[in-house]
Amino acid sequence: MKTLNKILFVMILTFVGLAVQAQQLPMFTHYMNNTLVVNPAYAGSRDALTVTALHRSQWVSFPGAPTTQTLTLHSPIRNEHIGLGLAVFNDKIGPTNNTSIFAYYSFIMKLSQKSKLALGLSGGVNMFQANLSMLTLDEKLDPVFMNNINNHVMPNFGFGAYYSRERFYAGISVPNVLENKYANTDETNENTFKGKEQRHYFFIAGAMIRLTESLDFKPTTLIKVTEGAPIEADLTASFVILKKLLVGAMYRTGDAYGGLVGLDINEQLHIGYSFDYSFGLRTFKYHQGSHEILLRYDFIFTNKRQIHSPRYF
Protein backbone atom coordinates (compact mmCIF):
# COMPACT_ATOMS: atom_id res chain seq x y z
CA MET A 1 0.00 0.00 0.00
CA LYS A 2 2.91 2.37 0.68
CA THR A 3 4.11 1.76 -2.87
CA LEU A 4 0.68 2.64 -4.25
CA ASN A 5 0.57 5.82 -2.18
CA LYS A 6 3.99 6.89 -3.47
CA ILE A 7 3.01 6.22 -7.09
CA LEU A 8 -0.28 8.09 -6.63
CA PHE A 9 1.57 11.01 -5.08
CA VAL A 10 4.04 11.23 -7.99
CA MET A 11 1.22 10.91 -10.51
CA ILE A 12 -0.73 13.77 -8.95
CA LEU A 13 2.29 16.05 -8.90
CA THR A 14 2.93 15.29 -12.54
CA PHE A 15 -0.61 16.03 -13.66
CA VAL A 16 -1.10 19.26 -11.72
CA GLY A 17 2.31 20.59 -12.67
CA LEU A 18 3.92 20.89 -9.23
CA ALA A 19 7.72 21.17 -9.65
CA VAL A 20 7.55 19.50 -13.09
CA GLN A 21 6.27 20.44 -16.54
CA ALA A 22 4.04 17.75 -18.05
CA GLN A 23 1.04 17.28 -20.28
CA GLN A 24 -2.00 18.12 -18.19
CA LEU A 25 -5.03 18.13 -20.49
CA PRO A 26 -7.17 14.98 -20.50
CA MET A 27 -6.37 12.37 -23.12
CA PHE A 28 -9.04 10.66 -25.22
CA THR A 29 -8.81 7.54 -27.34
CA HIS A 30 -11.94 8.84 -29.11
CA TYR A 31 -10.28 12.16 -29.94
CA MET A 32 -11.49 11.84 -33.56
CA ASN A 33 -15.11 11.76 -32.32
CA ASN A 34 -14.60 14.43 -29.64
CA THR A 35 -12.93 17.01 -31.86
CA LEU A 36 -14.57 20.14 -30.44
CA VAL A 37 -12.65 19.56 -27.19
CA VAL A 38 -9.40 19.64 -29.18
CA ASN A 39 -10.11 22.35 -31.78
CA PRO A 40 -12.65 25.21 -31.53
CA ALA A 41 -12.73 25.62 -35.33
CA TYR A 42 -14.59 22.28 -35.52
CA ALA A 43 -17.80 23.98 -34.33
CA GLY A 44 -20.57 23.64 -36.91
CA SER A 45 -18.55 21.38 -39.20
CA ARG A 46 -21.09 18.52 -39.25
CA ASP A 47 -23.90 20.66 -40.72
CA ALA A 48 -26.17 19.54 -37.89
CA LEU A 49 -26.79 20.17 -34.21
CA THR A 50 -24.42 17.55 -32.80
CA VAL A 51 -24.43 16.45 -29.15
CA THR A 52 -21.58 14.24 -27.91
CA ALA A 53 -21.14 12.70 -24.45
CA LEU A 54 -18.00 10.85 -23.38
CA HIS A 55 -16.85 9.15 -20.19
CA ARG A 56 -13.27 7.94 -19.63
CA SER A 57 -12.10 5.82 -16.72
CA GLN A 58 -8.31 5.72 -16.81
CA TRP A 59 -6.18 3.08 -15.07
CA VAL A 60 -9.16 1.20 -13.64
CA SER A 61 -8.65 -0.16 -10.09
CA PHE A 62 -5.72 2.22 -9.44
CA PRO A 63 -6.41 4.43 -6.37
CA GLY A 64 -6.96 8.06 -7.37
CA ALA A 65 -6.79 7.33 -11.09
CA PRO A 66 -8.16 9.94 -13.54
CA THR A 67 -11.81 9.97 -14.59
CA THR A 68 -13.06 12.40 -17.22
CA GLN A 69 -16.46 13.38 -18.58
CA THR A 70 -17.22 15.72 -21.48
CA LEU A 71 -20.50 16.96 -22.92
CA THR A 72 -20.35 19.02 -26.10
CA LEU A 73 -22.87 20.46 -28.53
CA HIS A 74 -22.27 22.50 -31.66
CA SER A 75 -24.13 23.57 -34.76
CA PRO A 76 -24.02 25.90 -37.74
CA ILE A 77 -26.49 28.74 -37.47
CA ARG A 78 -28.68 30.20 -40.22
CA ASN A 79 -25.68 31.91 -41.70
CA GLU A 80 -23.83 28.88 -43.08
CA HIS A 81 -20.50 30.58 -42.42
CA ILE A 82 -20.92 30.63 -38.64
CA GLY A 83 -20.67 27.74 -36.18
CA LEU A 84 -21.40 27.90 -32.45
CA GLY A 85 -20.69 25.40 -29.69
CA LEU A 86 -20.65 24.76 -25.96
CA ALA A 87 -18.71 22.23 -23.88
CA VAL A 88 -18.61 21.14 -20.26
CA PHE A 89 -15.67 19.08 -18.94
CA ASN A 90 -14.98 17.43 -15.62
CA ASP A 91 -11.57 15.90 -14.90
CA LYS A 92 -10.79 14.28 -11.53
CA ILE A 93 -7.35 13.01 -10.52
CA GLY A 94 -6.80 11.90 -6.93
CA PRO A 95 -7.58 14.86 -4.64
CA THR A 96 -7.81 17.34 -7.55
CA ASN A 97 -10.85 18.20 -9.66
CA ASN A 98 -11.05 20.53 -12.66
CA THR A 99 -14.40 21.56 -14.13
CA SER A 100 -14.52 23.69 -17.28
CA ILE A 101 -17.21 25.47 -19.27
CA PHE A 102 -16.29 26.84 -22.70
CA ALA A 103 -18.15 28.47 -25.59
CA TYR A 104 -16.98 28.15 -29.20
CA TYR A 105 -17.23 30.28 -32.33
CA SER A 106 -16.05 29.37 -35.82
CA PHE A 107 -16.04 31.25 -39.11
CA ILE A 108 -16.36 28.78 -41.99
CA MET A 109 -15.06 29.66 -45.46
CA LYS A 110 -15.78 27.62 -48.58
CA LEU A 111 -12.55 27.25 -50.51
CA SER A 112 -14.22 25.21 -53.25
CA GLN A 113 -17.27 23.05 -53.79
CA LYS A 114 -15.58 20.23 -51.87
CA SER A 115 -13.37 21.94 -49.27
CA LYS A 116 -13.76 24.29 -46.31
CA LEU A 117 -11.47 26.18 -43.96
CA ALA A 118 -12.73 27.22 -40.54
CA LEU A 119 -11.10 29.55 -38.02
CA GLY A 120 -12.27 29.15 -34.43
CA LEU A 121 -12.15 30.86 -31.06
CA SER A 122 -13.09 29.56 -27.63
CA GLY A 123 -13.52 31.22 -24.26
CA GLY A 124 -14.52 30.05 -20.81
CA VAL A 125 -13.41 29.23 -17.31
CA ASN A 126 -11.63 26.39 -15.54
CA MET A 127 -12.62 25.82 -11.91
CA PHE A 128 -9.88 24.00 -9.99
CA GLN A 129 -10.07 22.50 -6.53
CA ALA A 130 -7.70 20.27 -4.58
CA ASN A 131 -8.32 18.47 -1.31
CA LEU A 132 -4.60 18.26 -0.50
CA SER A 133 -5.17 17.39 3.14
CA MET A 134 -6.42 13.91 2.12
CA LEU A 135 -2.96 12.84 0.90
CA THR A 136 -0.89 10.46 3.00
CA LEU A 137 2.59 12.01 3.28
CA ASP A 138 5.90 11.05 4.85
CA GLU A 139 5.97 14.49 6.48
CA LYS A 140 2.52 14.87 7.99
CA LEU A 141 2.97 18.61 8.60
CA ASP A 142 4.26 19.52 5.13
CA PRO A 143 3.01 23.14 4.78
CA VAL A 144 2.58 22.82 0.99
CA PHE A 145 -0.31 20.38 1.53
CA MET A 146 -1.96 21.84 4.61
CA ASN A 147 -4.26 24.24 2.74
CA ASN A 148 -6.89 23.02 0.29
CA ILE A 149 -7.74 24.88 -2.92
CA ASN A 150 -11.47 25.56 -3.22
CA ASN A 151 -13.01 26.44 -6.60
CA HIS A 152 -10.15 28.56 -7.92
CA VAL A 153 -11.59 30.16 -11.09
CA MET A 154 -9.24 30.62 -14.06
CA PRO A 155 -10.53 32.27 -17.27
CA ASN A 156 -8.96 31.13 -20.52
CA PHE A 157 -9.35 31.21 -24.29
CA GLY A 158 -8.14 29.26 -27.29
CA PHE A 159 -8.03 29.31 -31.06
CA GLY A 160 -7.67 26.92 -33.96
CA ALA A 161 -7.90 26.30 -37.69
CA TYR A 162 -9.70 23.35 -39.31
CA TYR A 163 -9.51 22.31 -42.97
CA SER A 164 -11.95 19.69 -44.22
CA ARG A 165 -13.08 17.84 -47.32
CA GLU A 166 -15.59 15.00 -47.52
CA ARG A 167 -12.88 12.38 -46.87
CA PHE A 168 -10.03 14.33 -45.26
CA TYR A 169 -9.42 16.81 -42.47
CA ALA A 170 -6.50 18.53 -40.73
CA GLY A 171 -6.29 21.13 -38.01
CA ILE A 172 -4.04 22.99 -35.58
CA SER A 173 -5.11 24.52 -32.28
CA VAL A 174 -4.16 25.92 -28.90
CA PRO A 175 -7.13 25.14 -26.60
CA ASN A 176 -5.80 27.06 -23.57
CA VAL A 177 -3.59 30.06 -24.30
CA LEU A 178 -3.23 31.43 -20.77
CA GLU A 179 -0.95 29.65 -18.29
CA ASN A 180 -2.93 30.32 -15.13
CA LYS A 181 -1.71 29.43 -11.66
CA TYR A 182 -3.77 26.81 -9.83
CA ALA A 183 -3.73 28.96 -6.69
CA ASN A 184 -2.82 32.46 -5.61
CA THR A 185 0.73 31.82 -4.44
CA ASP A 186 3.76 33.68 -3.17
CA GLU A 187 6.57 32.78 -5.60
CA THR A 188 9.20 33.64 -2.96
CA ASN A 189 7.72 31.21 -0.45
CA GLU A 190 8.85 27.60 -0.91
CA ASN A 191 5.96 26.35 1.24
CA THR A 192 3.23 27.21 -1.22
CA PHE A 193 1.54 25.30 -4.03
CA LYS A 194 3.05 26.54 -7.32
CA GLY A 195 1.26 24.47 -9.97
CA LYS A 196 0.01 26.12 -13.17
CA GLU A 197 -1.72 25.29 -16.43
CA GLN A 198 0.55 24.47 -19.35
CA ARG A 199 -0.09 25.74 -22.88
CA HIS A 200 -0.61 22.86 -25.32
CA TYR A 201 -0.37 22.80 -29.12
CA PHE A 202 -2.43 20.22 -31.04
CA PHE A 203 -2.31 18.92 -34.59
CA ILE A 204 -5.05 16.63 -35.88
CA ALA A 205 -5.55 14.87 -39.21
CA GLY A 206 -7.61 12.05 -40.64
CA ALA A 207 -8.82 10.49 -43.85
CA MET A 208 -11.40 8.03 -45.14
CA ILE A 209 -9.98 5.79 -47.87
CA ARG A 210 -12.37 3.57 -49.84
CA LEU A 211 -11.07 0.04 -50.28
CA THR A 212 -14.23 -1.60 -51.60
CA GLU A 213 -17.91 -0.69 -51.77
CA SER A 214 -18.40 -2.13 -48.28
CA LEU A 215 -15.03 -1.42 -46.65
CA ASP A 216 -13.24 1.86 -45.85
CA PHE A 217 -9.93 2.52 -44.11
CA LYS A 218 -9.89 5.42 -41.63
CA PRO A 219 -6.46 6.53 -40.34
CA THR A 220 -6.36 9.44 -37.85
CA THR A 221 -3.79 11.12 -35.63
CA LEU A 222 -3.55 13.61 -32.79
CA ILE A 223 -0.15 15.14 -32.00
CA LYS A 224 0.34 17.02 -28.70
CA VAL A 225 3.19 19.42 -27.94
CA THR A 226 3.88 21.27 -24.70
CA GLU A 227 6.95 22.71 -23.05
CA GLY A 228 8.98 20.36 -20.89
CA ALA A 229 7.34 17.12 -22.08
CA PRO A 230 8.04 14.76 -25.00
CA ILE A 231 5.96 15.20 -28.14
CA GLU A 232 3.11 12.70 -27.91
CA ALA A 233 1.19 11.24 -30.84
CA ASP A 234 -1.99 9.19 -30.95
CA LEU A 235 -2.04 6.99 -34.05
CA THR A 236 -5.27 5.20 -34.91
CA ALA A 237 -6.08 2.84 -37.78
CA SER A 238 -9.72 1.83 -38.20
CA PHE A 239 -11.80 -0.07 -40.71
CA VAL A 240 -15.41 0.92 -41.41
CA ILE A 241 -17.55 -2.01 -42.53
CA LEU A 242 -20.78 -1.49 -44.49
CA LYS A 243 -20.66 2.21 -43.52
CA LYS A 244 -21.90 1.26 -40.04
CA LEU A 245 -19.41 -0.75 -37.99
CA LEU A 246 -16.00 0.65 -37.05
CA VAL A 247 -13.19 -1.56 -35.71
CA GLY A 248 -9.76 -0.11 -35.03
CA ALA A 249 -6.47 -0.15 -33.15
CA MET A 250 -4.60 2.72 -31.50
CA TYR A 251 -1.10 3.46 -30.28
CA ARG A 252 -0.07 6.39 -28.06
CA THR A 253 3.66 6.97 -28.24
CA GLY A 254 5.48 6.12 -25.04
CA ASP A 255 2.22 5.42 -23.22
CA ALA A 256 -0.45 3.00 -24.42
CA TYR A 257 -1.94 0.73 -27.04
CA GLY A 258 -5.51 -0.48 -27.44
CA GLY A 259 -8.57 -0.85 -29.62
CA LEU A 260 -11.89 0.80 -30.33
CA VAL A 261 -15.23 -0.09 -31.85
CA GLY A 262 -18.13 2.04 -33.01
CA LEU A 263 -21.57 1.50 -34.46
CA ASP A 264 -23.94 3.81 -36.33
CA ILE A 265 -27.31 2.74 -34.97
CA ASN A 266 -28.91 4.92 -37.64
CA GLU A 267 -27.99 8.07 -39.59
CA GLN A 268 -28.13 10.15 -36.41
CA LEU A 269 -26.96 8.00 -33.48
CA HIS A 270 -23.41 6.68 -33.01
CA ILE A 271 -22.07 4.72 -30.03
CA GLY A 272 -18.44 3.89 -29.36
CA TYR A 273 -16.24 2.02 -26.89
CA SER A 274 -12.48 1.85 -26.49
CA PHE A 275 -9.93 0.12 -24.29
CA ASP A 276 -6.28 1.08 -23.94
CA TYR A 277 -3.52 -0.26 -21.76
CA SER A 278 -0.63 1.87 -20.50
CA PHE A 279 2.83 0.40 -20.77
CA GLY A 280 5.02 3.48 -20.32
CA LEU A 281 4.54 3.97 -16.56
CA ARG A 282 5.36 1.76 -13.60
CA THR A 283 1.66 1.99 -12.73
CA PHE A 284 0.83 -0.71 -15.32
CA LYS A 285 1.37 -3.34 -12.63
CA TYR A 286 -1.48 -1.92 -10.55
CA HIS A 287 -4.30 -1.11 -12.98
CA GLN A 288 -6.60 -2.86 -15.44
CA GLY A 289 -6.44 -0.50 -18.38
CA SER A 290 -8.54 2.49 -19.44
CA HIS A 291 -12.08 2.50 -20.82
CA GLU A 292 -14.10 5.04 -22.78
CA ILE A 293 -17.77 5.15 -23.73
CA LEU A 294 -19.03 7.65 -26.31
CA LEU A 295 -22.51 8.62 -27.52
CA ARG A 296 -23.10 11.08 -30.37
CA TYR A 297 -26.42 12.25 -31.79
CA ASP A 298 -26.99 14.47 -34.83
CA PHE A 299 -30.22 16.44 -34.93
CA ILE A 300 -30.38 16.61 -38.71
CA PHE A 301 -31.78 19.77 -40.21
CA THR A 302 -34.61 19.65 -42.73
CA ASN A 303 -35.22 21.42 -46.03
CA LYS A 304 -32.09 22.98 -47.53
CA ARG A 305 -30.05 22.24 -44.37
CA GLN A 306 -30.76 18.53 -44.57
CA ILE A 307 -27.67 16.37 -44.87
CA HIS A 308 -27.46 14.46 -48.15
CA SER A 309 -23.89 13.13 -47.87
CA PRO A 310 -22.28 10.96 -45.18
CA ARG A 311 -20.53 12.68 -42.26
CA TYR A 312 -17.23 10.87 -41.92
CA PHE A 313 -15.70 13.15 -39.27
C-alpha positions as CSV (number, residue, x, y, z in Angstrom):
1,M,0.0,0.0,0.0
2,K,2.9,2.4,0.7
3,T,4.1,1.8,-2.9
4,L,0.7,2.6,-4.3
5,N,0.6,5.8,-2.2
6,K,4.0,6.9,-3.5
7,I,3.0,6.2,-7.1
8,L,-0.3,8.1,-6.6
9,F,1.6,11.0,-5.1
10,V,4.0,11.2,-8.0
11,M,1.2,10.9,-10.5
12,I,-0.7,13.8,-8.9
13,L,2.3,16.1,-8.9
14,T,2.9,15.3,-12.5
15,F,-0.6,16.0,-13.7
16,V,-1.1,19.3,-11.7
17,G,2.3,20.6,-12.7
18,L,3.9,20.9,-9.2
19,A,7.7,21.2,-9.6
20,V,7.5,19.5,-13.1
21,Q,6.3,20.4,-16.5
22,A,4.0,17.7,-18.0
23,Q,1.0,17.3,-20.3
24,Q,-2.0,18.1,-18.2
25,L,-5.0,18.1,-20.5
26,P,-7.2,15.0,-20.5
27,M,-6.4,12.4,-23.1
28,F,-9.0,10.7,-25.2
29,T,-8.8,7.5,-27.3
30,H,-11.9,8.8,-29.1
31,Y,-10.3,12.2,-29.9
32,M,-11.5,11.8,-33.6
33,N,-15.1,11.8,-32.3
34,N,-14.6,14.4,-29.6
35,T,-12.9,17.0,-31.9
36,L,-14.6,20.1,-30.4
37,V,-12.6,19.6,-27.2
38,V,-9.4,19.6,-29.2
39,N,-10.1,22.4,-31.8
40,P,-12.6,25.2,-31.5
41,A,-12.7,25.6,-35.3
42,Y,-14.6,22.3,-35.5
43,A,-17.8,24.0,-34.3
44,G,-20.6,23.6,-36.9
45,S,-18.5,21.4,-39.2
46,R,-21.1,18.5,-39.2
47,D,-23.9,20.7,-40.7
48,A,-26.2,19.5,-37.9
49,L,-26.8,20.2,-34.2
50,T,-24.4,17.5,-32.8
51,V,-24.4,16.5,-29.1
52,T,-21.6,14.2,-27.9
53,A,-21.1,12.7,-24.5
54,L,-18.0,10.8,-23.4
55,H,-16.8,9.2,-20.2
56,R,-13.3,7.9,-19.6
57,S,-12.1,5.8,-16.7
58,Q,-8.3,5.7,-16.8
59,W,-6.2,3.1,-15.1
60,V,-9.2,1.2,-13.6
61,S,-8.6,-0.2,-10.1
62,F,-5.7,2.2,-9.4
63,P,-6.4,4.4,-6.4
64,G,-7.0,8.1,-7.4
65,A,-6.8,7.3,-11.1
66,P,-8.2,9.9,-13.5
67,T,-11.8,10.0,-14.6
68,T,-13.1,12.4,-17.2
69,Q,-16.5,13.4,-18.6
70,T,-17.2,15.7,-21.5
71,L,-20.5,17.0,-22.9
72,T,-20.4,19.0,-26.1
73,L,-22.9,20.5,-28.5
74,H,-22.3,22.5,-31.7
75,S,-24.1,23.6,-34.8
76,P,-24.0,25.9,-37.7
77,I,-26.5,28.7,-37.5
78,R,-28.7,30.2,-40.2
79,N,-25.7,31.9,-41.7
80,E,-23.8,28.9,-43.1
81,H,-20.5,30.6,-42.4
82,I,-20.9,30.6,-38.6
83,G,-20.7,27.7,-36.2
84,L,-21.4,27.9,-32.4
85,G,-20.7,25.4,-29.7
86,L,-20.7,24.8,-26.0
87,A,-18.7,22.2,-23.9
88,V,-18.6,21.1,-20.3
89,F,-15.7,19.1,-18.9
90,N,-15.0,17.4,-15.6
91,D,-11.6,15.9,-14.9
92,K,-10.8,14.3,-11.5
93,I,-7.3,13.0,-10.5
94,G,-6.8,11.9,-6.9
95,P,-7.6,14.9,-4.6
96,T,-7.8,17.3,-7.6
97,N,-10.9,18.2,-9.7
98,N,-11.0,20.5,-12.7
99,T,-14.4,21.6,-14.1
100,S,-14.5,23.7,-17.3
101,I,-17.2,25.5,-19.3
102,F,-16.3,26.8,-22.7
103,A,-18.2,28.5,-25.6
104,Y,-17.0,28.2,-29.2
105,Y,-17.2,30.3,-32.3
106,S,-16.1,29.4,-35.8
107,F,-16.0,31.2,-39.1
108,I,-16.4,28.8,-42.0
109,M,-15.1,29.7,-45.5
110,K,-15.8,27.6,-48.6
111,L,-12.6,27.3,-50.5
112,S,-14.2,25.2,-53.3
113,Q,-17.3,23.0,-53.8
114,K,-15.6,20.2,-51.9
115,S,-13.4,21.9,-49.3
116,K,-13.8,24.3,-46.3
117,L,-11.5,26.2,-44.0
118,A,-12.7,27.2,-40.5
119,L,-11.1,29.5,-38.0
120,G,-12.3,29.2,-34.4
121,L,-12.2,30.9,-31.1
122,S,-13.1,29.6,-27.6
123,G,-13.5,31.2,-24.3
124,G,-14.5,30.0,-20.8
125,V,-13.4,29.2,-17.3
126,N,-11.6,26.4,-15.5
127,M,-12.6,25.8,-11.9
128,F,-9.9,24.0,-10.0
129,Q,-10.1,22.5,-6.5
130,A,-7.7,20.3,-4.6
131,N,-8.3,18.5,-1.3
132,L,-4.6,18.3,-0.5
133,S,-5.2,17.4,3.1
134,M,-6.4,13.9,2.1
135,L,-3.0,12.8,0.9
136,T,-0.9,10.5,3.0
137,L,2.6,12.0,3.3
138,D,5.9,11.1,4.9
139,E,6.0,14.5,6.5
140,K,2.5,14.9,8.0
141,L,3.0,18.6,8.6
142,D,4.3,19.5,5.1
143,P,3.0,23.1,4.8
144,V,2.6,22.8,1.0
145,F,-0.3,20.4,1.5
146,M,-2.0,21.8,4.6
147,N,-4.3,24.2,2.7
148,N,-6.9,23.0,0.3
149,I,-7.7,24.9,-2.9
150,N,-11.5,25.6,-3.2
151,N,-13.0,26.4,-6.6
152,H,-10.1,28.6,-7.9
153,V,-11.6,30.2,-11.1
154,M,-9.2,30.6,-14.1
155,P,-10.5,32.3,-17.3
156,N,-9.0,31.1,-20.5
157,F,-9.4,31.2,-24.3
158,G,-8.1,29.3,-27.3
159,F,-8.0,29.3,-31.1
160,G,-7.7,26.9,-34.0
161,A,-7.9,26.3,-37.7
162,Y,-9.7,23.3,-39.3
163,Y,-9.5,22.3,-43.0
164,S,-11.9,19.7,-44.2
165,R,-13.1,17.8,-47.3
166,E,-15.6,15.0,-47.5
167,R,-12.9,12.4,-46.9
168,F,-10.0,14.3,-45.3
169,Y,-9.4,16.8,-42.5
170,A,-6.5,18.5,-40.7
171,G,-6.3,21.1,-38.0
172,I,-4.0,23.0,-35.6
173,S,-5.1,24.5,-32.3
174,V,-4.2,25.9,-28.9
175,P,-7.1,25.1,-26.6
176,N,-5.8,27.1,-23.6
177,V,-3.6,30.1,-24.3
178,L,-3.2,31.4,-20.8
179,E,-0.9,29.6,-18.3
180,N,-2.9,30.3,-15.1
181,K,-1.7,29.4,-11.7
182,Y,-3.8,26.8,-9.8
183,A,-3.7,29.0,-6.7
184,N,-2.8,32.5,-5.6
185,T,0.7,31.8,-4.4
186,D,3.8,33.7,-3.2
187,E,6.6,32.8,-5.6
188,T,9.2,33.6,-3.0
189,N,7.7,31.2,-0.4
190,E,8.8,27.6,-0.9
191,N,6.0,26.4,1.2
192,T,3.2,27.2,-1.2
193,F,1.5,25.3,-4.0
194,K,3.1,26.5,-7.3
195,G,1.3,24.5,-10.0
196,K,0.0,26.1,-13.2
197,E,-1.7,25.3,-16.4
198,Q,0.5,24.5,-19.4
199,R,-0.1,25.7,-22.9
200,H,-0.6,22.9,-25.3
201,Y,-0.4,22.8,-29.1
202,F,-2.4,20.2,-31.0
203,F,-2.3,18.9,-34.6
204,I,-5.1,16.6,-35.9
205,A,-5.6,14.9,-39.2
206,G,-7.6,12.1,-40.6
207,A,-8.8,10.5,-43.8
208,M,-11.4,8.0,-45.1
209,I,-10.0,5.8,-47.9
210,R,-12.4,3.6,-49.8
211,L,-11.1,0.0,-50.3
212,T,-14.2,-1.6,-51.6
213,E,-17.9,-0.7,-51.8
214,S,-18.4,-2.1,-48.3
215,L,-15.0,-1.4,-46.7
216,D,-13.2,1.9,-45.9
217,F,-9.9,2.5,-44.1
218,K,-9.9,5.4,-41.6
219,P,-6.5,6.5,-40.3
220,T,-6.4,9.4,-37.9
221,T,-3.8,11.1,-35.6
222,L,-3.6,13.6,-32.8
223,I,-0.2,15.1,-32.0
224,K,0.3,17.0,-28.7
225,V,3.2,19.4,-27.9
226,T,3.9,21.3,-24.7
227,E,6.9,22.7,-23.1
228,G,9.0,20.4,-20.9
229,A,7.3,17.1,-22.1
230,P,8.0,14.8,-25.0
231,I,6.0,15.2,-28.1
232,E,3.1,12.7,-27.9
233,A,1.2,11.2,-30.8
234,D,-2.0,9.2,-30.9
235,L,-2.0,7.0,-34.0
236,T,-5.3,5.2,-34.9
237,A,-6.1,2.8,-37.8
238,S,-9.7,1.8,-38.2
239,F,-11.8,-0.1,-40.7
240,V,-15.4,0.9,-41.4
241,I,-17.6,-2.0,-42.5
242,L,-20.8,-1.5,-44.5
243,K,-20.7,2.2,-43.5
244,K,-21.9,1.3,-40.0
245,L,-19.4,-0.7,-38.0
246,L,-16.0,0.6,-37.0
247,V,-13.2,-1.6,-35.7
248,G,-9.8,-0.1,-35.0
249,A,-6.5,-0.2,-33.2
250,M,-4.6,2.7,-31.5
251,Y,-1.1,3.5,-30.3
252,R,-0.1,6.4,-28.1
253,T,3.7,7.0,-28.2
254,G,5.5,6.1,-25.0
255,D,2.2,5.4,-23.2
256,A,-0.4,3.0,-24.4
257,Y,-1.9,0.7,-27.0
258,G,-5.5,-0.5,-27.4
259,G,-8.6,-0.8,-29.6
260,L,-11.9,0.8,-30.3
261,V,-15.2,-0.1,-31.8
262,G,-18.1,2.0,-33.0
263,L,-21.6,1.5,-34.5
264,D,-23.9,3.8,-36.3
265,I,-27.3,2.7,-35.0
266,N,-28.9,4.9,-37.6
267,E,-28.0,8.1,-39.6
268,Q,-28.1,10.1,-36.4
269,L,-27.0,8.0,-33.5
270,H,-23.4,6.7,-33.0
271,I,-22.1,4.7,-30.0
272,G,-18.4,3.9,-29.4
273,Y,-16.2,2.0,-26.9
274,S,-12.5,1.9,-26.5
275,F,-9.9,0.1,-24.3
276,D,-6.3,1.1,-23.9
277,Y,-3.5,-0.3,-21.8
278,S,-0.6,1.9,-20.5
279,F,2.8,0.4,-20.8
280,G,5.0,3.5,-20.3
281,L,4.5,4.0,-16.6
282,R,5.4,1.8,-13.6
283,T,1.7,2.0,-12.7
284,F,0.8,-0.7,-15.3
285,K,1.4,-3.3,-12.6
286,Y,-1.5,-1.9,-10.5
287,H,-4.3,-1.1,-13.0
288,Q,-6.6,-2.9,-15.4
289,G,-6.4,-0.5,-18.4
290,S,-8.5,2.5,-19.4
291,H,-12.1,2.5,-20.8
292,E,-14.1,5.0,-22.8
293,I,-17.8,5.2,-23.7
294,L,-19.0,7.6,-26.3
295,L,-22.5,8.6,-27.5
296,R,-23.1,11.1,-30.4
297,Y,-26.4,12.2,-31.8
298,D,-27.0,14.5,-34.8
299,F,-30.2,16.4,-34.9
300,I,-30.4,16.6,-38.7
301,F,-31.8,19.8,-40.2
302,T,-34.6,19.6,-42.7
303,N,-35.2,21.4,-46.0
304,K,-32.1,23.0,-47.5
305,R,-30.1,22.2,-44.4
306,Q,-30.8,18.5,-44.6
307,I,-27.7,16.4,-44.9
308,H,-27.5,14.5,-48.1
309,S,-23.9,13.1,-47.9
310,P,-22.3,11.0,-45.2
311,R,-20.5,12.7,-42.3
312,Y,-17.2,10.9,-41.9
313,F,-15.7,13.1,-39.3
